Amino acid sequence: MKIKPSLRQVEDWMAEKSAILSKAQALSTIGLPETAQPSAATYEERIASLLDAQGENLEAAVHRISAASCFQKAGDPSRATTLSRRAGRSATTSDAR
């Protein structure tokens, strides 16, 4: 089975993001700040953009919410709020179809 290049990119970015989040969790467990959160959020935003391009609005919204959570944990509530609102609009657009 041949995988579309954009789907392969989504899968690659999801794997990289998961590794970053695992590292962030491990650092948090030992009392170090979660400095990897913004990096994970960036991957989530990239994934959401690719999913939007494929018409997968609900799935894109899920990744934007995840990015928002990462930014919130990283101390960037403004960016977290912006992404949460975009996720809501994206999910609403998908429901209307």
N, C-alpha and C positions, 0 to 999 in steps of 0.2 A: 504494500500500500504506500503510495506516494503522499507525503505530507506537504501541504502548501508552505511556501517559504515564510509567510507571516505567522502561520500556526507554529512552525518550528521555532520562530523567534520568540513567540509568546511562551512556549515551553522552556526555552533556554533562559529567558528572563525570569520566569517563575522559579526555576531551579536556583539561579543566582540569588534571587530575593530571599528564598527560603534559607539558603546558607547564611546570608547576612542576618536574618532574624534569629536564627539559631545561635549565632555568635553573640548577638545583642542580648539574648536571654541568658546565655552563660555568663556574660560579663555582669549583667544585672544581679544574678544569683550570688556572685562573689562580692557584690557591693560597689562595682564600678558603674559609672554612668552609661546609659545606653546611647553611645555616640553613633551607632550604626543605623539608627532609626531614619534619619533623613535619606540615607542611601537606599534603604529598603523602600521608602516612600517614592523615591524617584523611579525605581523599577516598577512599582505599582502603577504610577502615572503612565509610564510607557506602555505597559500591558493594556491599560484601559484605553489608550488611544488606538492601539492596534485592534482591539476588540470592537471599538466604535466603528472603525473603518470596515469591519466585517459585518456590521449590523447587529452585533451582540451587545445591545445596550444594557440589558440587565446584568450581564456578566461584567461589563465595563463599570457599572455602578458599584458592584461589589468590590472591585479593585480600587475604585476611588475612595470608598469608605475605609478600606484597609490603609490606603495612603494617608487619609485624614487622621486615622488613629496613630500612625507612625509620627506624623508631624505634631500631633497633640503631645505625645510622649516626649518628643524632642524639644518641646517648649515653644512651638510655633502655632499658637491657637488661631491666628488669622488665616494662615494657609489651610489649616485643618477645616475651618469653617467654610472657606471658599470651595474646597473639594467636596465637603458634605453637601453643599447646596447643588453643585454640579451633578453629584451622584443622584440626588433627588429628582432633578430635572430629567436626567437621562432615564431613570427608572420610570418616571411618569410618561415620557415619550414612548417608551417601549410598551407600556400598558395600554396606551391609546391605540396601538396597532391592531 
